[in-house]
Amino acid sequence: MEEVKAYKTSDGKIFPYMEQAQDHEDSLKWIGKIDQFIESTSCPYTSGAQNSMMIKTIVAWEKFKTGS
């Protein structure tokens, strides 16, 4: 048997690396507003790969703005 180390986020997801868990945790802060944007007529990428990239970019931008 082998002991493993993992990181659990506030929504119960498990990640093998702290950086992944922190990125996910950060995205949880913004997902409500991002969902509102996606549902608005202002969002050009409502689904697909572009949507996923857009969400990651918005979260990264918000982290950058706050210096996190």
Secondary structure, DSSP 8 states (H G I E B T S, - for coil): ------EE-TTS-EESSHHHHHHHHHHHHHHHHHHHHHHSTT-S--SHHHHHHHHHHHHHHHHHHHT-
